[in-house]
Amino acid sequence: MSVAPAARRLLAAASHSGHEGGARTWKILTFVLALPGVAVCVANAYLKMQAHSHDTPEFVPYPHLRIRTKKFPWGDGNHSLFHNPHANALPGGYEDSHH
């Protein structure tokens, strides 16, 4: 029977020790690892964006894409709700760009 109280004392002692520097450790990790990691990801995305061609790809009328079985309930019925004329093609091809 003396094993259970000894085990409780051991677990209670372990739960109260070693947590004083936890916030300081996470603060240091944030400034040393997380923020530089975010900066590297932003720089990578910016450089990829600069190297990317902004020309629209050639339209290929694949029969399984842009199928319209009924009109959309807004606008002229042919454009999706978040239609982007520079990126989204209609069933007949890309719209004429004004740029």
Backbone as XML, in Angstrom:
<?xml version="1.0"?>
<chain id="A" units="angstrom">
  <residue number="1" name="MET">
    <atom name="N" x="0.810" y="-1.195" z="0.000"/>
    <atom name="CA" x="0.000" y="0.000" z="0.000"/>
    <atom name="C" x="0.857" y="1.265" z="0.000"/>
  </residue>
  <residue number="2" name="SER">
    <atom name="N" x="2.094" y="1.151" z="0.336"/>
    <atom name="CA" x="2.938" y="2.339" z="0.382"/>
    <atom name="C" x="3.389" y="2.758" z="-1.018"/>
  </residue>
  <residue number="3" name="VAL">
    <atom name="N" x="3.143" y="1.932" z="-2.020"/>
    <atom name="CA" x="3.565" y="2.255" z="-3.389"/>
    <atom name="C" x="2.679" y="3.349" z="-3.985"/>
  </residue>
  <residue number="4" name="ALA">
    <atom name="N" x="1.386" y="3.316" z="-3.754"/>
    <atom name="CA" x="0.480" y="4.293" z="-4.341"/>
    <atom name="C" x="0.744" y="5.709" z="-3.847"/>
  </residue>
  <residue number="5" name="PRO">
    <atom name="N" x="0.917" y="5.958" z="-2.527"/>
    <atom name="CA" x="1.231" y="7.322" z="-2.098"/>
    <atom name="C" x="2.588" y="7.794" z="-2.608"/>
  </residue>
  <residue number="6" name="ALA">
    <atom name="N" x="3.552" y="6.895" z="-2.716"/>
    <atom name="CA" x="4.868" y="7.286" z="-3.226"/>
    <atom name="C" x="4.761" y="7.671" z="-4.707"/>
  </residue>
  <residue number="7" name="ALA">
    <atom name="N" x="3.977" y="6.917" z="-5.446"/>
    <atom name="CA" x="3.786" y="7.232" z="-6.862"/>
    <atom name="C" x="3.058" y="8.556" z="-7.021"/>
  </residue>
  <residue number="8" name="ARG">
    <atom name="N" x="2.074" y="8.824" z="-6.166"/>
    <atom name="CA" x="1.370" y="10.112" z="-6.224"/>
    <atom name="C" x="2.298" y="11.271" z="-5.932"/>
  </residue>
  <residue number="9" name="ARG">
    <atom name="N" x="3.165" y="11.097" z="-4.938"/>
    <atom name="CA" x="4.122" y="12.163" z="-4.603"/>
    <atom name="C" x="5.072" y="12.401" z="-5.772"/>
  </residue>
  <residue number="10" name="LEU">
    <atom name="N" x="5.505" y="11.334" z="-6.429"/>
    <atom name="CA" x="6.423" y="11.466" z="-7.560"/>
    <atom name="C" x="5.756" y="12.188" z="-8.724"/>
  </residue>
  <residue number="11" name="LEU">
    <atom name="N" x="4.524" y="11.809" z="-9.044"/>
    <atom name="CA" x="3.816" y="12.461" z="-10.142"/>
    <atom name="C" x="3.489" y="13.909" z="-9.807"/>
  </residue>
  <residue number="12" name="ALA">
    <atom name="N" x="3.143" y="14.194" z="-8.570"/>
    <atom name="CA" x="2.846" y="15.565" z="-8.165"/>
    <atom name="C" x="4.098" y="16.423" z="-8.236"/>
  </residue>
  <residue number="13" name="ALA">
    <atom name="N" x="5.223" y="15.882" z="-7.841"/>
    <atom name="CA" x="6.470" y="16.638" z="-7.903"/>
    <atom name="C" x="6.876" y="16.888" z="-9.352"/>
  </residue>
  <residue number="14" name="ALA">
    <atom name="N" x="6.639" y="15.898" z="-10.214"/>
    <atom name="CA" x="7.010" y="16.059" z="-11.626"/>
    <atom name="C" x="6.132" y="17.075" z="-12.325"/>
  </residue>
  <residue number="15" name="SER">
    <atom name="N" x="4.896" y="17.202" z="-11.885"/>
    <atom name="CA" x="4.003" y="18.141" z="-12.561"/>
    <atom name="C" x="4.265" y="19.589" z="-12.176"/>
  </residue>
  <residue number="16" name="HIS">
    <atom name="N" x="4.975" y="19.837" z="-11.110"/>
    <atom name="CA" x="5.220" y="21.204" z="-10.663"/>
    <atom name="C" x="6.634" y="21.698" z="-10.950"/>
  </residue>
  <residue number="17" name="SER">
    <atom name="N" x="7.451" y="20.911" z="-11.588"/>
    <atom name="CA" x="8.828" y="21.358" z="-11.806"/>
    <atom name="C" x="9.116" y="21.524" z="-13.287"/>
  </residue>
  <residue number="18" name="GLY">
    <atom name="N" x="9.963" y="22.465" z="-13.600"/>
    <atom name="CA" x="10.456" y="22.617" z="-14.949"/>
    <atom name="C" x="9.589" y="23.403" z="-15.897"/>
  </residue>
  <residue number="19" name="HIS">
    <atom name="N" x="8.588" y="24.142" z="-15.433"/>
    <atom name="CA" x="7.729" y="24.898" z="-16.332"/>
    <atom name="C" x="7.942" y="26.401" z="-16.226"/>
  </residue>
  <residue number="20" name="GLU">
    <atom name="N" x="8.942" y="26.828" z="-15.527"/>
    <atom name="CA" x="9.141" y="28.265" z="-15.345"/>
    <atom name="C" x="9.600" y="28.953" z="-16.627"/>
  </residue>
  <residue number="21" name="GLY">
    <atom name="N" x="10.393" y="28.285" z="-17.448"/>
    <atom name="CA" x="10.948" y="28.925" z="-18.636"/>
    <atom name="C" x="10.187" y="28.605" z="-19.908"/>
  </residue>
  <residue number="22" name="GLY">
    <atom name="N" x="8.987" y="28.071" z="-19.816"/>
    <atom name="CA" x="8.238" y="27.671" z="-21.000"/>
    <atom name="C" x="7.871" y="28.833" z="-21.897"/>
  </residue>
  <residue number="23" name="ALA">
    <atom name="N" x="7.372" y="29.913" z="-21.328"/>
    <atom name="CA" x="6.983" y="31.080" z="-22.130"/>
    <atom name="C" x="8.205" y="31.729" z="-22.770"/>
  </residue>
  <residue number="24" name="ARG">
    <atom name="N" x="9.296" y="31.783" z="-22.040"/>
    <atom name="CA" x="10.521" y="32.378" z="-22.584"/>
    <atom name="C" x="11.045" y="31.541" z="-23.749"/>
  </residue>
  <residue number="25" name="THR">
    <atom name="N" x="10.972" y="30.212" z="-23.626"/>
    <atom name="CA" x="11.423" y="29.327" z="-24.695"/>
    <atom name="C" x="10.600" y="29.530" z="-25.957"/>
  </residue>
  <residue number="26" name="TRP">
    <atom name="N" x="9.273" y="29.600" z="-25.823"/>
    <atom name="CA" x="8.417" y="29.792" z="-26.994"/>
    <atom name="C" x="8.611" y="31.166" z="-27.612"/>
  </residue>
  <residue number="27" name="LYS">
    <atom name="N" x="8.886" y="32.162" z="-26.794"/>
    <atom name="CA" x="9.146" y="33.506" z="-27.325"/>
    <atom name="C" x="10.426" y="33.505" z="-28.154"/>
  </residue>
  <residue number="28" name="ILE">
    <atom name="N" x="11.457" y="32.856" z="-27.648"/>
    <atom name="CA" x="12.725" y="32.774" z="-28.384"/>
    <atom name="C" x="12.528" y="31.990" z="-29.677"/>
  </residue>
  <residue number="29" name="LEU">
    <atom name="N" x="11.806" y="30.856" z="-29.606"/>
    <atom name="CA" x="11.554" y="30.076" z="-30.822"/>
    <atom name="C" x="10.758" y="30.870" z="-31.853"/>
  </residue>
  <residue number="30" name="THR">
    <atom name="N" x="9.826" y="31.704" z="-31.399"/>
    <atom name="CA" x="9.050" y="32.520" z="-32.323"/>
    <atom name="C" x="9.939" y="33.481" z="-33.089"/>
  </residue>
  <residue number="31" name="PHE">
    <atom name="N" x="10.823" y="34.174" z="-32.374"/>
    <atom name="CA" x="11.663" y="35.172" z="-33.036"/>
    <atom name="C" x="12.808" y="34.556" z="-33.816"/>
  </residue>
  <residue number="32" name="VAL">
    <atom name="N" x="13.288" y="33.385" z="-33.418"/>
    <atom name="CA" x="14.448" y="32.784" z="-34.076"/>
    <atom name="C" x="14.040" y="31.868" z="-35.231"/>
  </residue>
  <residue number="33" name="LEU">
    <atom name="N" x="12.919" y="31.161" z="-35.101"/>
    <atom name="CA" x="12.528" y="30.208" z="-36.143"/>
    <atom name="C" x="11.292" y="30.622" z="-36.933"/>
  </residue>
  <residue number="34" name="ALA">
    <atom name="N" x="10.230" y="31.005" z="-36.252"/>
    <atom name="CA" x="8.955" y="31.239" z="-36.934"/>
    <atom name="C" x="9.000" y="32.483" z="-37.823"/>
  </residue>
  <residue number="35" name="LEU">
    <atom name="N" x="9.406" y="33.597" z="-37.290"/>
    <atom name="CA" x="9.403" y="34.833" z="-38.092"/>
    <atom name="C" x="10.377" y="34.775" z="-39.269"/>
  </residue>
  <residue number="36" name="PRO">
    <atom name="N" x="11.603" y="34.278" z="-39.109"/>
    <atom name="CA" x="12.443" y="34.113" z="-40.301"/>
    <atom name="C" x="11.871" y="33.102" z="-41.294"/>
  </residue>
  <residue number="37" name="GLY">
    <atom name="N" x="11.202" y="32.067" z="-40.813"/>
    <atom name="CA" x="10.575" y="31.107" z="-41.714"/>
    <atom name="C" x="9.481" y="31.744" z="-42.550"/>
  </residue>
  <residue number="38" name="VAL">
    <atom name="N" x="8.677" y="32.600" z="-41.928"/>
    <atom name="CA" x="7.635" y="33.313" z="-42.659"/>
    <atom name="C" x="8.266" y="34.265" z="-43.672"/>
  </residue>
  <residue number="39" name="ALA">
    <atom name="N" x="9.347" y="34.931" z="-43.288"/>
    <atom name="CA" x="10.026" y="35.847" z="-44.209"/>
    <atom name="C" x="10.584" y="35.106" z="-45.426"/>
  </residue>
  <residue number="40" name="VAL">
    <atom name="N" x="11.134" y="33.924" z="-45.218"/>
    <atom name="CA" x="11.655" y="33.135" z="-46.332"/>
    <atom name="C" x="10.509" y="32.706" z="-47.254"/>
  </residue>
  <residue number="41" name="CYS">
    <atom name="N" x="9.377" y="32.315" z="-46.690"/>
    <atom name="CA" x="8.227" y="31.918" z="-47.515"/>
    <atom name="C" x="7.688" y="33.093" z="-48.330"/>
  </residue>
  <residue number="42" name="VAL">
    <atom name="N" x="7.641" y="34.281" z="-47.735"/>
    <atom name="CA" x="7.175" y="35.472" z="-48.462"/>
    <atom name="C" x="8.139" y="35.804" z="-49.593"/>
  </residue>
  <residue number="43" name="ALA">
    <atom name="N" x="9.443" y="35.739" z="-49.318"/>
    <atom name="CA" x="10.431" y="36.025" z="-50.361"/>
    <atom name="C" x="10.332" y="35.004" z="-51.498"/>
  </residue>
  <residue number="44" name="ASN">
    <atom name="N" x="10.131" y="33.741" z="-51.161"/>
    <atom name="CA" x="9.983" y="32.704" z="-52.188"/>
    <atom name="C" x="8.753" y="32.953" z="-53.050"/>
  </residue>
  <residue number="45" name="ALA">
    <atom name="N" x="7.630" y="33.288" z="-52.427"/>
    <atom name="CA" x="6.405" y="33.556" z="-53.187"/>
    <atom name="C" x="6.585" y="34.778" z="-54.085"/>
  </residue>
  <residue number="46" name="TYR">
    <atom name="N" x="7.255" y="35.820" z="-53.602"/>
    <atom name="CA" x="7.479" y="37.028" z="-54.397"/>
    <atom name="C" x="8.371" y="36.725" z="-55.605"/>
  </residue>
  <residue number="47" name="LEU">
    <atom name="N" x="9.432" y="35.968" z="-55.392"/>
    <atom name="CA" x="10.332" y="35.649" z="-56.507"/>
    <atom name="C" x="9.649" y="34.749" z="-57.536"/>
  </residue>
  <residue number="48" name="LYS">
    <atom name="N" x="8.831" y="33.804" z="-57.077"/>
    <atom name="CA" x="8.083" y="32.962" z="-58.014"/>
    <atom name="C" x="7.080" y="33.779" z="-58.810"/>
  </residue>
  <residue number="49" name="MET">
    <atom name="N" x="6.464" y="34.760" z="-58.153"/>
    <atom name="CA" x="5.499" y="35.607" z="-58.840"/>
    <atom name="C" x="6.184" y="36.461" z="-59.907"/>
  </residue>
  <residue number="50" name="GLN">
    <atom name="N" x="7.388" y="36.942" z="-59.631"/>
    <atom name="CA" x="8.112" y="37.764" z="-60.590"/>
    <atom name="C" x="8.547" y="36.950" z="-61.811"/>
  </residue>
  <residue number="51" name="ALA">
    <atom name="N" x="8.854" y="35.678" z="-61.624"/>
    <atom name="CA" x="9.311" y="34.841" z="-62.729"/>
    <atom name="C" x="8.160" y="34.248" z="-63.532"/>
  </residue>
  <residue number="52" name="HIS">
    <atom name="N" x="6.936" y="34.361" z="-63.033"/>
    <atom name="CA" x="5.775" y="33.746" z="-63.672"/>
    <atom name="C" x="5.309" y="34.581" z="-64.861"/>
  </residue>
  <residue number="53" name="SER">
    <atom name="N" x="4.985" y="33.900" z="-65.936"/>
    <atom name="CA" x="4.432" y="34.567" z="-67.110"/>
    <atom name="C" x="2.955" y="34.862" z="-66.869"/>
  </residue>
  <residue number="54" name="HIS">
    <atom name="N" x="2.510" y="36.056" z="-67.187"/>
    <atom name="CA" x="1.132" y="36.452" z="-66.947"/>
    <atom name="C" x="0.282" y="36.371" z="-68.210"/>
  </residue>
  <residue number="55" name="ASP">
    <atom name="N" x="0.759" y="35.657" z="-69.222"/>
    <atom name="CA" x="-0.015" y="35.479" z="-70.444"/>
    <atom name="C" x="-1.034" y="34.361" z="-70.229"/>
  </residue>
  <residue number="56" name="THR">
    <atom name="N" x="-2.199" y="34.525" z="-70.838"/>
    <atom name="CA" x="-3.203" y="33.466" z="-70.726"/>
    <atom name="C" x="-2.785" y="32.290" z="-71.595"/>
  </residue>
  <residue number="57" name="PRO">
    <atom name="N" x="-2.989" y="31.077" z="-71.120"/>
    <atom name="CA" x="-2.619" y="29.917" z="-71.936"/>
    <atom name="C" x="-3.555" y="29.774" z="-73.132"/>
  </residue>
  <residue number="58" name="GLU">
    <atom name="N" x="-3.115" y="29.035" z="-74.104"/>
    <atom name="CA" x="-3.925" y="28.812" z="-75.301"/>
    <atom name="C" x="-5.191" y="28.054" z="-74.919"/>
  </residue>
  <residue number="59" name="PHE">
    <atom name="N" x="-6.314" y="28.468" z="-75.486"/>
    <atom name="CA" x="-7.583" y="27.818" z="-75.181"/>
    <atom name="C" x="-7.710" y="26.520" z="-75.964"/>
  </residue>
  <residue number="60" name="VAL">
    <atom name="N" x="-7.970" y="25.438" z="-75.255"/>
    <atom name="CA" x="-8.211" y="24.135" z="-75.875"/>
    <atom name="C" x="-9.610" y="23.711" z="-75.449"/>
  </residue>
  <residue number="61" name="PRO">
    <atom name="N" x="-10.551" y="23.564" z="-76.378"/>
    <atom name="CA" x="-11.938" y="23.247" z="-76.006"/>
    <atom name="C" x="-12.146" y="21.762" z="-75.695"/>
  </residue>
  <residue number="62" name="TYR">
    <atom name="N" x="-11.664" y="21.336" z="-74.548"/>
    <atom name="CA" x="-11.881" y="19.945" z="-74.135"/>
    <atom name="C" x="-13.376" y="19.733" z="-73.891"/>
  </residue>
  <residue number="63" name="PRO">
    <atom name="N" x="-13.931" y="18.603" z="-74.320"/>
    <atom name="CA" x="-15.385" y="18.410" z="-74.195"/>
    <atom name="C" x="-15.863" y="18.185" z="-72.759"/>
  </residue>
  <residue number="64" name="HIS">
    <atom name="N" x="-14.976" y="17.798" z="-71.852"/>
    <atom name="CA" x="-15.404" y="17.519" z="-70.481"/>
    <atom name="C" x="-15.282" y="18.740" z="-69.558"/>
  </residue>
  <residue number="65" name="LEU">
    <atom name="N" x="-14.799" y="19.854" z="-70.055"/>
    <atom name="CA" x="-14.670" y="21.068" z="-69.246"/>
    <atom name="C" x="-15.724" y="22.102" z="-69.651"/>
  </residue>
  <residue number="66" name="ARG">
    <atom name="N" x="-16.068" y="22.985" z="-68.721"/>
    <atom name="CA" x="-16.995" y="24.098" z="-68.946"/>
    <atom name="C" x="-18.338" y="23.621" z="-69.492"/>
  </residue>
  <residue number="67" name="ILE">
    <atom name="N" x="-18.861" y="22.552" z="-68.926"/>
    <atom name="CA" x="-20.168" y="22.030" z="-69.332"/>
    <atom name="C" x="-21.245" y="22.869" z="-68.656"/>
  </residue>
  <residue number="68" name="ARG">
    <atom name="N" x="-22.177" y="23.382" z="-69.431"/>
    <atom name="CA" x="-23.295" y="24.171" z="-68.899"/>
    <atom name="C" x="-24.587" y="23.427" z="-69.199"/>
  </residue>
  <residue number="69" name="THR">
    <atom name="N" x="-25.183" y="22.789" z="-68.189"/>
    <atom name="CA" x="-26.460" y="22.104" z="-68.394"/>
    <atom name="C" x="-27.629" y="23.052" z="-68.185"/>
  </residue>
  <residue number="70" name="LYS">
    <atom name="N" x="-27.421" y="24.107" z="-67.406"/>
    <atom name="CA" x="-28.431" y="25.159" z="-67.264"/>
    <atom name="C" x="-27.694" y="26.454" z="-66.946"/>
  </residue>
  <residue number="71" name="LYS">
    <atom name="N" x="-28.353" y="27.575" z="-67.156"/>
    <atom name="CA" x="-27.717" y="28.878" z="-66.956"/>
    <atom name="C" x="-27.542" y="29.168" z="-65.474"/>
  </residue>
  <residue number="72" name="PHE">
    <atom name="N" x="-26.506" y="29.937" z="-65.151"/>
    <atom name="CA" x="-26.336" y="30.406" z="-63.775"/>
    <atom name="C" x="-27.447" y="31.396" z="-63.461"/>
  </residue>
  <residue number="73" name="PRO">
    <atom name="N" x="-27.905" y="31.457" z="-62.204"/>
    <atom name="CA" x="-29.035" y="32.344" z="-61.883"/>
    <atom name="C" x="-28.658" y="33.817" z="-61.742"/>
  </residue>
  <residue number="74" name="TRP">
    <atom name="N" x="-27.480" y="34.219" z="-62.122"/>
    <atom name="CA" x="-27.084" y="35.621" z="-62.026"/>
    <atom name="C" x="-26.473" y="36.057" z="-63.357"/>
  </residue>
  <residue number="75" name="GLY">
    <atom name="N" x="-26.462" y="37.350" z="-63.563"/>
    <atom name="CA" x="-25.845" y="37.921" z="-64.758"/>
    <atom name="C" x="-26.441" y="37.381" z="-66.040"/>
  </residue>
  <residue number="76" name="ASP">
    <atom name="N" x="-25.589" y="37.114" z="-67.017"/>
    <atom name="CA" x="-26.060" y="36.595" z="-68.294"/>
    <atom name="C" x="-26.224" y="35.076" z="-68.287"/>
  </residue>
  <residue number="77" name="GLY">
    <atom name="N" x="-25.919" y="34.416" z="-67.178"/>
    <atom name="CA" x="-26.087" y="32.984" z="-67.060"/>
    <atom name="C" x="-24.917" y="32.163" z="-67.547"/>
  </residue>
  <residue number="78" name="ASN">
    <atom name="N" x="-23.911" y="32.807" z="-68.109"/>
    <atom name="CA" x="-22.768" y="32.094" z="-68.658"/>
    <atom name="C" x="-21.515" y="32.258" z="-67.806"/>
  </residue>
  <residue number="79" name="HIS">
    <atom name="N" x="-21.485" y="33.292" z="-66.964"/>
    <atom name="CA" x="-20.326" y="33.561" z="-66.113"/>
    <atom name="C" x="-20.570" y="32.988" z="-64.722"/>
  </residue>
  <residue number="80" name="SER">
    <atom name="N" x="-19.541" y="32.370" z="-64.125"/>
    <atom name="CA" x="-19.677" y="31.874" z="-62.760"/>
    <atom name="C" x="-19.743" y="33.051" z="-61.800"/>
  </residue>
  <residue number="81" name="LEU">
    <atom name="N" x="-20.055" y="32.781" z="-60.541"/>
    <atom name="CA" x="-20.238" y="33.860" z="-59.575"/>
    <atom name="C" x="-18.963" y="34.665" z="-59.380"/>
  </residue>
  <residue number="82" name="PHE">
    <atom name="N" x="-17.828" y="34.014" z="-59.321"/>
    <atom name="CA" x="-16.549" y="34.699" z="-59.135"/>
    <atom name="C" x="-15.730" y="34.628" z="-60.421"/>
  </residue>
  <residue number="83" name="HIS">
    <atom name="N" x="-16.319" y="34.992" z="-61.533"/>
    <atom name="CA" x="-15.670" y="34.905" z="-62.841"/>
    <atom name="C" x="-14.561" y="35.945" z="-62.960"/>
  </residue>
  <residue number="84" name="ASN">
    <atom name="N" x="-13.419" y="35.512" z="-63.451"/>
    <atom name="CA" x="-12.285" y="36.391" z="-63.712"/>
    <atom name="C" x="-11.974" y="36.276" z="-65.202"/>
  </residue>
  <residue number="85" name="PRO">
    <atom name="N" x="-12.216" y="37.334" z="-65.992"/>
    <atom name="CA" x="-12.016" y="37.213" z="-67.440"/>
    <atom name="C" x="-10.565" y="36.968" z="-67.840"/>
  </residue>
  <residue number="86" name="HIS">
    <atom name="N" x="-9.625" y="37.249" z="-66.954"/>
    <atom name="CA" x="-8.217" y="37.023" z="-67.279"/>
    <atom name="C" x="-7.791" y="35.582" z="-67.008"/>
  </residue>
  <residue number="87" name="ALA">
    <atom name="N" x="-8.511" y="34.862" z="-66.149"/>
    <atom name="CA" x="-8.094" y="33.518" z="-65.763"/>
    <atom name="C" x="-9.095" y="32.439" z="-66.139"/>
  </residue>
  <residue number="88" name="ASN">
    <atom name="N" x="-10.380" y="32.783" z="-66.215"/>
    <atom name="CA" x="-11.415" y="31.778" z="-66.460"/>
    <atom name="C" x="-11.943" y="31.892" z="-67.883"/>
  </residue>
  <residue number="89" name="ALA">
    <atom name="N" x="-11.922" y="30.771" z="-68.585"/>
    <atom name="CA" x="-12.448" y="30.757" z="-69.949"/>
    <atom name="C" x="-13.928" y="30.405" z="-69.926"/>
  </residue>
  <residue number="90" name="LEU">
    <atom name="N" x="-14.651" y="30.915" z="-70.892"/>
    <atom name="CA" x="-16.043" y="30.549" z="-71.106"/>
    <atom name="C" x="-16.073" y="29.330" z="-72.027"/>
  </residue>
  <residue number="91" name="PRO">
    <atom name="N" x="-17.226" y="28.705" z="-72.243"/>
    <atom name="CA" x="-17.260" y="27.543" z="-73.142"/>
    <atom name="C" x="-16.751" y="27.842" z="-74.553"/>
  </residue>
  <residue number="92" name="GLY">
    <atom name="N" x="-16.851" y="29.081" z="-74.996"/>
    <atom name="CA" x="-16.378" y="29.430" z="-76.332"/>
    <atom name="C" x="-14.955" y="29.944" z="-76.366"/>
  </residue>
  <residue number="93" name="GLY">
    <atom name="N" x="-14.312" y="30.081" z="-75.244"/>
    <atom name="CA" x="-12.936" y="30.583" z="-75.204"/>
    <atom name="C" x="-12.810" y="31.737" z="-74.228"/>
  </residue>
  <residue number="94" name="TYR">
    <atom name="N" x="-11.628" y="32.327" z="-74.219"/>
    <atom name="CA" x="-11.388" y="33.474" z="-73.322"/>
    <atom name="C" x="-12.088" y="34.708" z="-73.843"/>
  </residue>
  <residue number="95" name="GLU">
    <atom name="N" x="-12.469" y="35.600" z="-72.939"/>
    <atom name="CA" x="-13.042" y="36.869" z="-73.335"/>
    <atom name="C" x="-11.943" y="37.781" z="-73.856"/>
  </residue>
  <residue number="96" name="ASP">
    <atom name="N" x="-12.307" y="38.765" z="-74.643"/>
    <atom name="CA" x="-11.313" y="39.710" z="-75.129"/>
    <atom name="C" x="-10.843" y="40.549" z="-73.954"/>
  </residue>
  <residue number="97" name="SER">
    <atom name="N" x="-9.528" y="40.657" z="-73.790"/>
    <atom name="CA" x="-8.994" y="41.454" z="-72.682"/>
    <atom name="C" x="-8.911" y="42.910" z="-73.118"/>
  </residue>
  <residue number="98" name="HIS">
    <atom name="N" x="-9.117" y="43.783" z="-72.192"/>
    <atom name="CA" x="-9.081" y="45.230" z="-72.474"/>
    <atom name="C" x="-7.769" y="45.844" z="-72.058"/>
  </residue>
  <residue number="99" name="HIS">
    <atom name="N" x="-6.737" y="45.025" z="-71.839"/>
    <atom name="CA" x="-5.440" y="45.573" z="-71.408"/>
    <atom name="C" x="-4.484" y="45.568" z="-72.555"/>
  </residue>
</chain>
